[in-house]
Amino acid sequence: MKKLLAMVLCVAMVLALVGCGNTTNNESSSAQESSKTEESSKVEESSKAEESSVAETSEAPAETSEETPAAATGRVYYLNFKPEADEAWQALAAAYTEQTGVEVKVVTAASGTYSDTLTAEMAKSEAPTLYQIGNAQGLADWNDYALDLSGTAVFGELTTEDFNLKDESGATKAIGYCYESFGIIVNKALLEQAGHSLDEITNFESLKAVVEDIHSRAAELGFDAFSSSGLDGSSSWRFSGHLANMPLFYEFRDDNVTEQPATITGAYLDNFRAIWDLYINNAAADKTSLTTATGDESEAEFGTGKAVFYQNGTWEYANLTGNFGMDPANLAMIPIYCGVAGEENAGLCSGTENCWAVNSQASEEDIQATLDFLYWVVTSEEGTKMMAEQFGAVPFKNAAESENVFINDAAALLAEGKYAVTWAFNYTPNVDSWRATVVTALAAYSADQTDENWAKVVEAFVDGWAYEYSVING
């Protein structure tokens, strides 16, 4: 990535006039990769002299406290990834400057062009000291400009390292500062009415026992176990994306996958079949007509008390408590269990594209000022309040509690030491096409649950992955 910037120095003034903004991980990494050129050797040579002092800084962070951040002679320049949080970041930066005298500049990229903006801003003499990296490919592109954050004060405030980005040497180059989660949403009041409790459910076996008991008594109870697992386009992403994450996560964990693989083995597809069968065999929905069952229908079934369980994410909280008037005290989110050994220690499926990186090519003073600012953000009353309001789930020890009970459930599981089932589906090649093929096979299997039809689901997963990878990568 050092080779990238010399060319950009010549065009940064032009790029700065372009609307700046946010982008997806794939867009970010591809834009950065396409900009590389041998003409940038001058930047590489000029930056080498700073590397030894930067490494020393990362190993010895300044001592700070919540009330009084350490004084610093440097400056902070944050290139913000999320336009919706601009106002909050500007206010927080002003508060920090007022308290410490340290200059904190926040520039927010407009939606869609974060990659271009980052490239242009990094070419300037006063480049960002704090910026975003979204995924492993982004880290590969910007690794030479990312400080090793291991041992810093802000790193010490993390409750989990599951959302961090590490390079091949194992150095933590970017910290995931917020995340979303999905799992199985539970109506606790209905669960208790059926004679069960959350404490019973710790793995797939116990989940299955509870679910099947409720379904067997659905007529008596007046509600069923699961809401419909619709495969209409408004709902299918919950299963071709989110539920498919389960076999992908465990396979990639076993194989230590850190970048998009050309092929997958489908080692855990029997587990995928087990949880899918549990969904569709223990619901009121007609299994032969799932292709027309919508996401709104499934949400309404749960929201109006016709089902105990509903697979979805933290983002559903506002709809369920607002639109359907559900009592937050009756809601919970539990992990998606699918029969994998050790899953009693699993947390929710959680992930992020929002990771802080500190510019390793900045001056020692600016690096320290930036580290001090980050520590204040995640420990001070002002910072933790803003983080809770703007980002919800944040993996830091002093995180302020959110009103969203699903977010709090995710945080509680992490605090207990449960492992996050991270978002392996982010590696899916040609994602829309791959998912469409899986949905078609899944619909056929659901209507007729034979081994032959399941073999076609496996084919869609495994052979479809290899095919879509070849389409994208040649």
DRENDO-1510 file (C-alpha; in Angstrom, 1 decimal, always signed):
<recs>
REC; n; res; u; v; w
REC; 1; MET; +0.0; +0.0; +0.0 .
REC; 2; LYS; +3.0; +2.3; +0.5 .
REC; 3; LYS; +3.4; +2.1; -3.3 .
REC; 4; LEU; -0.1; +3.5; -3.7 .
REC; 5; LEU; +0.4; +7.0; -2.5 .
REC; 6; ALA; +3.0; +8.6; -4.7 .
REC; 7; MET; +0.7; +8.5; -7.7 .
REC; 8; VAL; -2.2; +9.7; -5.6 .
REC; 9; LEU; -0.1; +12.7; -4.5 .
REC; 10; CYS; -0.4; +14.0; -8.0 .
REC; 11; VAL; -4.1; +13.7; -8.2 .
REC; 12; ALA; -5.2; +14.2; -4.6 .
REC; 13; MET; -6.4; +17.8; -5.3 .
REC; 14; VAL; -8.7; +16.5; -8.0 .
REC; 15; LEU; -10.0; +13.6; -5.9 .
REC; 16; ALA; -10.7; +15.9; -3.0 .
REC; 17; LEU; -13.3; +17.7; -5.1 .
REC; 18; VAL; -15.2; +14.5; -5.6 .
REC; 19; GLY; -18.1; +13.8; -3.1 .
REC; 20; CYS; -16.5; +11.7; -0.4 .
REC; 21; GLY; -18.1; +8.8; +1.4 .
REC; 22; ASN; -18.8; +5.4; +2.6 .
REC; 23; THR; -18.5; +2.1; +0.6 .
REC; 24; THR; -18.9; -1.6; +1.0 .
REC; 25; ASN; -15.9; -3.7; +1.9 .
REC; 26; ASN; -15.6; -5.2; -1.6 .
REC; 27; GLU; -15.8; -1.8; -3.2 .
REC; 28; SER; -13.2; -0.5; -0.8 .
REC; 29; SER; -10.7; -3.2; -1.3 .
REC; 30; SER; -11.1; -3.3; -5.1 .
REC; 31; ALA; -10.7; +0.5; -5.4 .
REC; 32; GLN; -7.6; +0.5; -3.4 .
REC; 33; GLU; -6.1; -2.5; -5.2 .
REC; 34; SER; -6.6; -0.9; -8.6 .
REC; 35; SER; -4.7; +2.2; -7.6 .
REC; 36; LYS; -1.4; +0.5; -6.9 .
REC; 37; THR; +1.6; +1.6; -9.1 .
REC; 38; GLU; +5.3; +1.4; -9.1 .
REC; 39; GLU; +5.5; +5.2; -9.4 .
REC; 40; SER; +5.0; +5.5; -5.7 .
REC; 41; SER; +8.4; +4.4; -4.5 .
REC; 42; LYS; +9.2; +7.9; -3.2 .
REC; 43; VAL; +6.5; +7.6; -0.6 .
REC; 44; GLU; +7.8; +4.2; +0.5 .
REC; 45; GLU; +11.3; +5.6; +1.0 .
REC; 46; SER; +10.1; +8.7; +2.9 .
REC; 47; SER; +8.0; +6.7; +5.3 .
REC; 48; LYS; +10.6; +4.1; +6.4 .
REC; 49; ALA; +12.4; +6.4; +8.7 .
REC; 50; GLU; +9.3; +6.8; +11.0 .
REC; 51; GLU; +8.6; +3.0; +11.4 .
REC; 52; SER; +10.9; +2.3; +14.4 .
REC; 53; SER; +9.5; +5.2; +16.5 .
REC; 54; VAL; +5.9; +4.2; +15.6 .
REC; 55; ALA; +6.5; +0.6; +16.7 .
REC; 56; GLU; +7.9; +1.9; +20.0 .
REC; 57; THR; +4.8; +4.1; +20.5 .
REC; 58; SER; +2.4; +1.1; +20.0 .
REC; 59; GLU; +4.1; -0.9; +22.7 .
REC; 60; ALA; +4.0; +1.9; +25.3 .
REC; 61; PRO; +0.7; +3.7; +25.3 .
REC; 62; ALA; +0.3; +6.8; +27.5 .
REC; 63; GLU; -1.4; +6.3; +30.9 .
REC; 64; THR; -4.8; +7.9; +30.8 .
REC; 65; SER; -8.0; +8.1; +32.9 .
REC; 66; GLU; -11.6; +8.6; +32.3 .
REC; 67; GLU; -11.8; +12.0; +33.9 .
REC; 68; THR; -8.6; +13.5; +32.6 .
REC; 69; PRO; -7.2; +12.3; +29.3 .
REC; 70; ALA; -3.4; +12.6; +29.1 .
REC; 71; ALA; -2.1; +15.8; +27.7 .
REC; 72; ALA; -0.7; +15.4; +24.2 .
REC; 73; THR; +1.2; +17.7; +21.9 .
REC; 74; GLY; -0.1; +16.1; +18.7 .
REC; 75; ARG; -3.4; +16.3; +16.8 .
REC; 76; VAL; -6.1; +13.9; +15.8 .
REC; 77; TYR; -7.7; +13.7; +12.4 .
REC; 78; TYR; -10.5; +11.1; +12.1 .
REC; 79; LEU; -11.8; +10.2; +8.7 .
REC; 80; ASN; -15.3; +8.9; +9.6 .
REC; 81; PHE; -17.0; +6.1; +7.8 .
REC; 82; LYS; -20.6; +6.6; +8.9 .
REC; 83; PRO; -22.3; +9.8; +7.6 .
REC; 84; GLU; -25.3; +9.2; +10.0 .
REC; 85; ALA; -22.9; +9.7; +13.0 .
REC; 86; ASP; -21.2; +12.9; +11.7 .
REC; 87; GLU; -23.0; +15.3; +14.1 .
REC; 88; ALA; -22.3; +13.1; +17.1 .
REC; 89; TRP; -18.6; +12.8; +16.2 .
REC; 90; GLN; -18.3; +16.5; +15.7 .
REC; 91; ALA; -19.8; +17.2; +19.1 .
REC; 92; LEU; -17.6; +14.7; +20.8 .
REC; 93; ALA; -14.5; +16.0; +19.1 .
REC; 94; ALA; -15.3; +19.5; +20.3 .
REC; 95; ALA; -15.9; +18.3; +23.9 .
REC; 96; TYR; -12.5; +16.5; +23.9 .
REC; 97; THR; -10.7; +19.6; +22.6 .
REC; 98; GLU; -12.4; +21.8; +25.2 .
REC; 99; GLN; -11.3; +19.4; +28.0 .
REC; 100; THR; -7.7; +18.7; +26.8 .
REC; 101; GLY; -6.7; +21.4; +24.3 .
REC; 102; VAL; -5.9; +18.7; +21.7 .
REC; 103; GLU; -7.1; +19.4; +18.2 .
REC; 104; VAL; -9.5; +16.8; +16.9 .
REC; 105; LYS; -10.6; +17.2; +13.3 .
REC; 106; VAL; -13.4; +15.0; +12.0 .
REC; 107; VAL; -14.1; +14.7; +8.3 .
REC; 108; THR; -17.0; +12.5; +7.3 .
REC; 109; ALA; -17.1; +10.7; +4.0 .
REC; 110; ALA; -20.4; +10.9; +2.1 .
REC; 111; SER; -22.0; +7.6; +1.3 .
REC; 112; GLY; -20.5; +5.6; -1.4 .
REC; 113; THR; -16.9; +6.8; -1.8 .
REC; 114; TYR; -15.0; +6.2; +1.4 .
REC; 115; SER; -12.3; +4.3; -0.5 .
REC; 116; ASP; -11.6; +7.2; -2.8 .
REC; 117; THR; -11.7; +9.7; +0.0 .
REC; 118; LEU; -9.3; +7.7; +2.2 .
REC; 119; THR; -6.9; +7.3; -0.7 .
REC; 120; ALA; -6.9; +11.0; -1.4 .
REC; 121; GLU; -6.6; +12.1; +2.2 .
REC; 122; MET; -3.8; +9.7; +3.0 .
REC; 123; ALA; -1.8; +11.4; +0.2 .
REC; 124; LYS; -1.9; +14.7; +2.0 .
REC; 125; SER; +0.8; +16.1; +4.3 .
REC; 126; GLU; -1.6; +16.1; +7.2 .
REC; 127; ALA; -3.2; +12.8; +6.6 .
REC; 128; PRO; -5.8; +11.1; +8.8 .
REC; 129; THR; -4.4; +9.7; +12.0 .
REC; 130; LEU; -7.5; +7.6; +12.5 .
REC; 131; TYR; -9.5; +5.8; +9.8 .
REC; 132; GLN; -11.6; +2.7; +9.0 .
REC; 133; ILE; -10.7; -0.7; +7.6 .
REC; 134; GLY; -13.7; -3.0; +6.8 .
REC; 135; ASN; -12.3; -6.5; +6.2 .
REC; 136; ALA; -9.3; -8.7; +5.6 .
REC; 137; GLN; -8.8; -7.5; +2.1 .
REC; 138; GLY; -8.9; -3.9; +3.2 .
REC; 139; LEU; -6.3; -4.7; +5.8 .
REC; 140; ALA; -4.1; -6.3; +3.1 .
REC; 141; ASP; -4.3; -3.0; +1.2 .
REC; 142; TRP; -3.6; -0.7; +4.1 .
REC; 143; ASN; -1.5; -2.9; +6.3 .
REC; 144; ASP; +1.6; -0.7; +6.0 .
REC; 145; TYR; -0.4; +2.3; +7.2 .
REC; 146; ALA; -2.0; +0.5; +10.2 .
REC; 147; LEU; -0.4; +0.6; +13.6 .
REC; 148; ASP; -0.2; -2.5; +15.7 .
REC; 149; LEU; -2.7; -1.7; +18.4 .
REC; 150; SER; -1.8; -4.6; +20.7 .
REC; 151; GLY; -1.0; -3.4; +24.2 .
REC; 152; THR; -2.4; +0.1; +23.7 .
REC; 153; ALA; -4.8; +1.5; +26.3 .
REC; 154; VAL; -7.8; +1.3; +24.0 .
REC; 155; PHE; -7.0; -2.3; +23.2 .
REC; 156; GLY; -7.1; -3.1; +26.9 .
REC; 157; GLU; -10.7; -1.9; +27.1 .
REC; 158; LEU; -12.0; -4.5; +24.7 .
REC; 159; THR; -14.3; -7.3; +26.0 .
REC; 160; THR; -13.5; -9.5; +23.0 .
REC; 161; GLU; -11.0; -9.7; +20.1 .
REC; 162; ASP; -13.4; -11.4; +17.8 .
REC; 163; PHE; -14.1; -8.3; +15.7 .
REC; 164; ASN; -10.5; -7.2; +15.3 .
REC; 165; LEU; -8.5; -7.5; +12.2 .
REC; 166; LYS; -5.0; -9.0; +12.4 .
REC; 167; ASP; -2.3; -9.3; +9.8 .
REC; 168; GLU; -0.4; -12.5; +9.0 .
REC; 169; SER; +2.0; -11.9; +11.9 .
REC; 170; GLY; -0.9; -11.8; +14.3 .
REC; 171; ALA; -0.6; -8.1; +15.0 .
REC; 172; THR; -3.9; -6.4; +15.7 .
REC; 173; LYS; -4.1; -3.7; +13.1 .
REC; 174; ALA; -7.7; -2.6; +13.4 .
REC; 175; ILE; -10.2; -2.7; +16.3 .
REC; 176; GLY; -13.9; -3.5; +15.7 .
REC; 177; TYR; -15.7; -0.8; +17.7 .
REC; 178; CYS; -19.3; -1.8; +17.0 .
REC; 179; TYR; -21.2; -4.8; +15.8 .
REC; 180; GLU; -24.7; -6.2; +14.9 .
REC; 181; SER; -26.0; -9.5; +15.9 .
REC; 182; PHE; -28.6; -12.1; +14.9 .
REC; 183; GLY; -29.9; -15.2; +16.4 .
REC; 184; ILE; -33.2; -16.7; +17.5 .
REC; 185; ILE; -35.5; -14.1; +19.0 .
REC; 186; VAL; -37.7; -15.5; +21.8 .
REC; 187; ASN; -41.0; -14.5; +23.3 .
REC; 188; LYS; -40.3; -15.4; +26.9 .
REC; 189; ALA; -43.9; -14.9; +28.0 .
REC; 190; LEU; -45.1; -17.5; +25.6 .
REC; 191; LEU; -42.2; -19.8; +26.3 .
REC; 192; GLU; -43.1; -19.8; +30.0 .
REC; 193; GLN; -46.8; -20.2; +29.2 .
REC; 194; ALA; -45.7; -23.4; +27.4 .
REC; 195; GLY; -44.0; -24.6; +30.6 .
REC; 196; HIS; -40.4; -23.9; +29.6 .
REC; 197; SER; -37.7; -21.3; +30.3 .
REC; 198; LEU; -34.6; -19.9; +28.6 .
REC; 199; ASP; -32.4; -21.7; +31.1 .
REC; 200; GLU; -33.4; -25.0; +29.5 .
REC; 201; ILE; -31.9; -24.1; +26.1 .
REC; 202; THR; -28.1; -24.4; +26.0 .
REC; 203; ASN; -27.5; -26.4; +22.8 .
REC; 204; PHE; -29.3; -27.9; +19.8 .
REC; 205; GLU; -30.5; -31.0; +21.7 .
REC; 206; SER; -32.2; -28.9; +24.4 .
REC; 207; LEU; -33.6; -26.4; +21.8 .
REC; 208; LYS; -35.1; -29.3; +19.8 .
REC; 209; ALA; -36.8; -30.8; +22.8 .
REC; 210; VAL; -38.5; -27.5; +23.7 .
REC; 211; VAL; -39.4; -26.7; +20.2 .
REC; 212; GLU; -40.9; -30.1; +19.4 .
REC; 213; ASP; -42.9; -30.1; +22.7 .
REC; 214; ILE; -44.4; -26.7; +21.9 .
REC; 215; HIS; -45.3; -27.7; +18.3 .
REC; 216; SER; -46.9; -30.9; +19.5 .
REC; 217; ARG; -49.3; -28.8; +21.7 .
REC; 218; ALA; -49.8; -25.9; +19.3 .
REC; 219; ALA; -53.6; -26.4; +19.1 .
REC; 220; GLU; -53.9; -26.5; +22.9 .
REC; 221; LEU; -51.5; -23.6; +23.4 .
REC; 222; GLY; -52.9; -21.3; +20.7 .
REC; 223; PHE; -49.4; -20.6; +19.3 .
REC; 224; ASP; -46.6; -22.6; +17.6 .
REC; 225; ALA; -42.9; -22.9; +18.0 .
REC; 226; PHE; -41.4; -21.1; +15.0 .
REC; 227; SER; -42.7; -18.3; +12.8 .
REC; 228; SER; -42.6; -19.1; +9.1 .
REC; 229; SER; -39.3; -19.5; +7.4 .
REC; 230; GLY; -40.3; -17.7; +4.2 .
REC; 231; LEU; -38.2; -18.1; +1.1 .
REC; 232; ASP; -39.7; -15.1; -0.7 .
REC; 233; GLY; -37.1; -12.5; -1.5 .
REC; 234; SER; -38.1; -10.4; +1.4 .
REC; 235; SER; -37.2; -13.2; +3.8 .
REC; 236; SER; -34.9; -15.7; +2.2 .
REC; 237; TRP; -31.8; -13.7; +3.1 .
REC; 238; ARG; -32.4; -14.8; +6.7 .
REC; 239; PHE; -31.5; -18.3; +5.6 .
REC; 240; SER; -29.4; -18.2; +2.5 .
REC; 241; GLY; -27.3; -15.6; +4.2 .
REC; 242; HIS; -27.7; -15.6; +8.0 .
REC; 243; LEU; -28.5; -19.3; +8.7 .
REC; 244; ALA; -26.0; -20.4; +6.0 .
REC; 245; ASN; -23.4; -18.6; +8.2 .
REC; 246; MET; -23.6; -21.4; +10.7 .
REC; 247; PRO; -21.9; -24.1; +8.5 .
REC; 248; LEU; -19.6; -21.6; +6.9 .
REC; 249; PHE; -18.4; -20.2; +10.3 .
REC; 250; TYR; -17.5; -23.6; +11.7 .
REC; 251; GLU; -15.9; -24.8; +8.5 .
REC; 252; PHE; -13.8; -21.7; +8.2 .
REC; 253; ARG; -12.9; -21.8; +11.9 .
REC; 254; ASP; -11.6; -25.3; +11.5 .
REC; 255; ASP; -9.6; -24.5; +8.4 .
REC; 256; ASN; -8.4; -21.1; +9.7 .
REC; 257; VAL; -9.8; -19.3; +6.7 .
REC; 258; THR; -8.9; -15.6; +6.7 .
REC; 259; GLU; -9.8; -14.6; +3.1 .
REC; 260; GLN; -12.4; -15.7; +0.5 .
REC; 261; PRO; -11.7; -19.3; -0.4 .
REC; 262; ALA; -12.0; -20.7; -3.9 .
REC; 263; THR; -13.8; -23.7; -2.6 .
REC; 264; ILE; -15.7; -25.0; +0.4 .
REC; 265; THR; -16.2; -28.6; +1.7 .
REC; 266; GLY; -19.7; -28.3; +3.2 .
REC; 267; ALA; -18.3; -30.1; +6.3 .
REC; 268; TYR; -21.2; -28.8; +8.5 .
REC; 269; LEU; -24.1; -29.0; +6.1 .
REC; 270; ASP; -25.6; -31.8; +8.1 .
REC; 271; ASN; -25.9; -29.3; +10.9 .
REC; 272; PHE; -27.5; -26.8; +8.6 .
REC; 273; ARG; -30.0; -29.4; +7.6 .
REC; 274; ALA; -30.8; -30.2; +11.3 .
REC; 275; ILE; -31.6; -26.6; +12.2 .
REC; 276; TRP; -33.5; -26.0; +9.0 .
REC; 277; ASP; -35.6; -29.1; +9.6 .
REC; 278; LEU; -36.3; -27.9; +13.1 .
REC; 279; TYR; -37.5; -24.5; +11.7 .
REC; 280; ILE; -39.9; -25.8; +9.1 .
REC; 281; ASN; -41.2; -28.9; +10.8 .
REC; 282; ASN; -42.3; -27.0; +13.9 .
REC; 283; ALA; -44.2; -24.1; +12.5 .
REC; 284; ALA; -47.8; -23.5; +11.3 .
REC; 285; ALA; -46.6; -22.5; +7.9 .
REC; 286; ASP; -47.1; -24.8; +4.9 .
REC; 287; LYS; -43.7; -26.3; +4.0 .
REC; 288; THR; -44.8; -26.6; +0.3 .
REC; 289; SER; -45.5; -22.8; +0.0 .
REC; 290; LEU; -42.5; -21.2; +1.6 .
REC; 291; THR; -41.4; -19.6; -1.6 .
REC; 292; THR; -44.4; -17.2; -1.3 .
REC; 293; ALA; -44.1; -16.6; +2.5 .
REC; 294; THR; -42.7; -13.1; +3.2 .
REC; 295; GLY; -40.6; -11.5; +5.8 .
REC; 296; ASP; -43.4; -9.3; +7.0 .
REC; 297; GLU; -45.6; -12.3; +7.5 .
REC; 298; SER; -43.0; -14.0; +9.6 .
REC; 299; GLU; -42.5; -10.9; +11.7 .
REC; 300; ALA; -46.2; -10.5; +12.2 .
REC; 301; GLU; -46.6; -14.1; +13.3 .
REC; 302; PHE; -44.1; -13.5; +16.0 .
REC; 303; GLY; -45.1; -9.9; +16.8 .
REC; 304; THR; -48.8; -10.9; +17.4 .
REC; 305; GLY; -48.0; -13.9; +19.6 .
REC; 306; LYS; -48.5; -16.7; +17.2 .
REC; 307; ALA; -45.0; -18.1; +17.6 .
REC; 308; VAL; -42.4; -18.4; +20.3 .
REC; 309; PHE; -39.2; -18.3; +18.1 .
REC; 310; TYR; -38.2; -16.1; +15.2 .
REC; 311; GLN; -34.8; -15.9; +13.6 .
REC; 312; ASN; -33.7; -12.3; +13.0 .
REC; 313; GLY; -31.3; -9.6; +14.3 .
REC; 314; THR; -30.8; -6.8; +16.8 .
REC; 315; TRP; -32.3; -4.4; +14.2 .
REC; 316; GLU; -35.8; -5.9; +14.8 .
REC; 317; TYR; -36.1; -4.5; +18.3 .
REC; 318; ALA; -37.7; -1.2; +17.2 .
REC; 319; ASN; -40.3; -2.9; +15.0 .
REC; 320; LEU; -41.3; -5.5; +17.6 .
REC; 321; THR; -41.5; -3.0; +20.5 .
REC; 322; GLY; -42.9; -0.1; +18.5 .
REC; 323; ASN; -45.0; -1.5; +15.6 .
REC; 324; PHE; -46.3; -4.5; +17.6 .
REC; 325; GLY; -46.1; -3.1; +21.1 .
REC; 326; MET; -44.2; -6.1; +22.5 .
REC; 327; ASP; -43.0; -5.7; +26.1 .
REC; 328; PRO; -39.1; -5.6; +26.0 .
REC; 329; ALA; -39.1; -7.6; +29.3 .
REC; 330; ASN; -40.6; -10.5; +27.3 .
REC; 331; LEU; -38.0; -10.5; +24.6 .
REC; 332; ALA; -34.6; -12.2; +24.4 .
REC; 333; MET; -32.2; -13.4; +21.7 .
REC; 334; ILE; -30.4; -16.7; +22.0 .
REC; 335; PRO; -27.7; -18.3; +19.8 .
REC; 336; ILE; -28.6; -20.4; +16.7 .
REC; 337; TYR; -27.7; -23.9; +17.9 .
REC; 338; CYS; -27.2; -26.5; +15.2 .
REC; 339; GLY; -25.5; -29.5; +17.0 .
REC; 340; VAL; -21.8; -28.6; +16.7 .
REC; 341; ALA; -19.6; -29.8; +19.6 .
REC; 342; GLY; -19.0; -27.2; +22.2 .
REC; 343; GLU; -21.8; -24.9; +21.0 .
REC; 344; GLU; -22.8; -24.4; +24.6 .
REC; 345; ASN; -20.1; -21.8; +24.6 .
REC; 346; ALA; -21.4; -20.0; +21.5 .
REC; 347; GLY; -22.6; -16.4; +21.5 .
REC; 348; LEU; -24.8; -14.7; +19.0 .
REC; 349; CYS; -23.8; -14.4; +15.3 .
REC; 350; SER; -22.1; -11.0; +15.4 .
REC; 351; GLY; -20.1; -9.1; +13.0 .
REC; 352; THR; -19.0; -5.6; +11.8 .
REC; 353; GLU; -17.5; -3.7; +8.9 .
REC; 354; ASN; -16.4; -0.9; +11.3 .
REC; 355; CYS; -12.9; -1.2; +12.6 .
REC; 356; TRP; -10.6; +1.6; +13.8 .
REC; 357; ALA; -7.1; +1.8; +12.4 .
REC; 358; VAL; -4.4; +4.3; +13.5 .
REC; 359; ASN; -2.1; +5.7; +10.8 .
REC; 360; SER; +1.3; +4.2; +11.5 .
REC; 361; GLN; +3.0; +6.8; +9.2 .
REC; 362; ALA; +1.8; +9.7; +11.3 .
REC; 363; SER; +4.2; +11.4; +13.7 .
REC; 364; GLU; +4.8; +9.9; +17.1 .
REC; 365; GLU; +3.0; +12.8; +18.7 .
REC; 366; ASP; -0.1; +12.5; +16.5 .
REC; 367; ILE; -0.2; +8.7; +17.1 .
REC; 368; GLN; -0.2; +9.2; +20.8 .
REC; 369; ALA; -2.8; +11.9; +20.7 .
REC; 370; THR; -5.0; +9.6; +18.6 .
REC; 371; LEU; -4.6; +6.7; +21.0 .
REC; 372; ASP; -5.4; +9.0; +24.0 .
REC; 373; PHE; -8.5; +10.2; +22.2 .
REC; 374; LEU; -9.7; +6.7; +21.5 .
REC; 375; TYR; -9.2; +5.6; +25.1 .
REC; 376; TRP; -11.3; +8.6; +26.2 .
REC; 377; VAL; -14.0; +7.8; +23.7 .
REC; 378; VAL; -14.5; +4.3; +25.1 .
REC; 379; THR; -14.2; +5.1; +28.8 .
REC; 380; SER; -15.5; +8.6; +29.4 .
REC; 381; GLU; -19.2; +9.4; +30.2 .
REC; 382; GLU; -19.4; +11.6; +27.1 .
REC; 383; GLY; -17.8; +9.0; +24.8 .
REC; 384; THR; -19.7; +5.9; +26.0 .
REC; 385; LYS; -23.0; +7.7; +25.9 .
REC; 386; MET; -22.4; +8.7; +22.3 .
REC; 387; MET; -21.3; +5.2; +21.3 .
REC; 388; ALA; -24.4; +3.6; +22.9 .
REC; 389; GLU; -26.7; +6.0; +21.1 .
REC; 390; GLN; -25.1; +5.9; +17.7 .
REC; 391; PHE; -23.7; +2.4; +17.4 .
REC; 392; GLY; -25.6; +0.2; +19.9 .
REC; 393; ALA; -23.5; -2.8; +20.6 .
REC; 394; VAL; -19.9; -1.9; +21.3 .
REC; 395; PRO; -17.3; -4.4; +22.7 .
REC; 396; PHE; -15.8; -2.3; +25.5 .
REC; 397; LYS; -15.7; -2.7; +29.3 .
REC; 398; ASN; -17.3; +0.6; +30.1 .
REC; 399; ALA; -20.0; +0.5; +27.3 .
REC; 400; ALA; -23.2; +2.2; +28.3 .
REC; 401; GLU; -26.3; +0.0; +28.4 .
REC; 402; SER; -28.6; +0.2; +25.5 .
REC; 403; GLU; -32.4; +0.1; +25.6 .
REC; 404; ASN; -32.2; -2.7; +23.0 .
REC; 405; VAL; -32.4; -6.0; +24.9 .
REC; 406; PHE; -31.1; -7.9; +21.9 .
REC; 407; ILE; -27.9; -5.8; +22.0 .
REC; 408; ASN; -27.6; -6.3; +25.7 .
REC; 409; ASP; -28.0; -10.1; +25.3 .
REC; 410; ALA; -25.2; -10.1; +22.7 .
REC; 411; ALA; -23.0; -8.1; +25.0 .
REC; 412; ALA; -23.8; -10.3; +28.1 .
REC; 413; LEU; -22.8; -13.5; +26.2 .
REC; 414; LEU; -19.5; -11.9; +25.2 .
REC; 415; ALA; -18.9; -10.7; +28.7 .
REC; 416; GLU; -19.5; -14.3; +29.9 .
REC; 417; GLY; -16.6; -15.4; +27.6 .
REC; 418; LYS; -18.8; -17.0; +24.9 .
REC; 419; TYR; -17.3; -16.9; +21.4 .
REC; 420; ALA; -18.9; -14.8; +18.8 .
REC; 421; VAL; -20.1; -16.6; +15.7 .
REC; 422; THR; -18.6; -14.1; +13.3 .
REC; 423; TRP; -20.0; -13.3; +9.9 .
REC; 424; ALA; -18.4; -15.9; +7.6 .
REC; 425; PHE; -21.0; -15.2; +4.9 .
REC; 426; ASN; -19.1; -12.0; +4.1 .
REC; 427; TYR; -16.7; -14.2; +2.1 .
REC; 428; THR; -19.5; -15.4; -0.2 .
REC; 429; PRO; -18.5; -15.0; -3.9 .
REC; 430; ASN; -21.0; -13.4; -6.3 .
REC; 431; VAL; -23.3; -13.3; -3.3 .
REC; 432; ASP; -26.7; -12.7; -4.9 .
REC; 433; SER; -26.3; -15.4; -7.5 .
REC; 434; TRP; -25.0; -18.0; -5.0 .
REC; 435; ARG; -27.8; -17.3; -2.6 .
REC; 436; ALA; -30.5; -17.5; -5.3 .
REC; 437; THR; -29.3; -21.0; -6.2 .
REC; 438; VAL; -29.3; -22.1; -2.6 .
REC; 439; VAL; -32.8; -20.8; -2.1 .
REC; 440; THR; -34.1; -22.7; -5.1 .
REC; 441; ALA; -32.7; -25.9; -3.8 .
REC; 442; LEU; -33.8; -25.2; -0.3 .
REC; 443; ALA; -37.4; -24.6; -1.5 .
REC; 444; ALA; -37.5; -27.9; -3.4 .
REC; 445; TYR; -36.1; -29.8; -0.3 .
REC; 446; SER; -38.6; -28.1; +2.0 .
REC; 447; ALA; -41.5; -29.3; -0.1 .
REC; 448; ASP; -40.2; -32.9; -0.1 .
REC; 449; GLN; -37.6; -33.6; +2.6 .
REC; 450; THR; -35.7; -36.5; +0.9 .
REC; 451; ASP; -32.0; -37.2; +0.9 .
REC; 452; GLU; -32.0; -36.8; -2.8 .
REC; 453; ASN; -33.3; -33.3; -2.6 .
REC; 454; TRP; -30.9; -32.4; +0.3 .
REC; 455; ALA; -28.1; -33.5; -2.0 .
REC; 456; LYS; -29.1; -30.7; -4.3 .
REC; 457; VAL; -28.9; -28.2; -1.5 .
REC; 458; VAL; -25.3; -29.5; -0.8 .
REC; 459; GLU; -24.5; -29.1; -4.5 .
REC; 460; ALA; -25.9; -25.6; -4.5 .
REC; 461; PHE; -23.7; -24.7; -1.5 .
REC; 462; VAL; -20.4; -26.4; -2.5 .
REC; 463; ASP; -20.4; -26.6; -6.3 .
REC; 464; GLY; -22.2; -23.3; -6.5 .
REC; 465; TRP; -19.5; -21.6; -4.4 .
REC; 466; ALA; -16.7; -22.9; -6.7 .
REC; 467; TYR; -18.7; -21.8; -9.8 .
REC; 468; GLU; -19.4; -18.3; -8.5 .
REC; 469; TYR; -15.8; -17.9; -7.3 .
REC; 470; SER; -14.6; -18.7; -10.8 .
REC; 471; VAL; -17.1; -16.2; -12.3 .
REC; 472; ILE; -15.7; -13.4; -10.2 .
REC; 473; ASN; -12.1; -14.4; -10.1 .
REC; 474; GLY; -11.6; -16.2; -13.4 .
</recs>
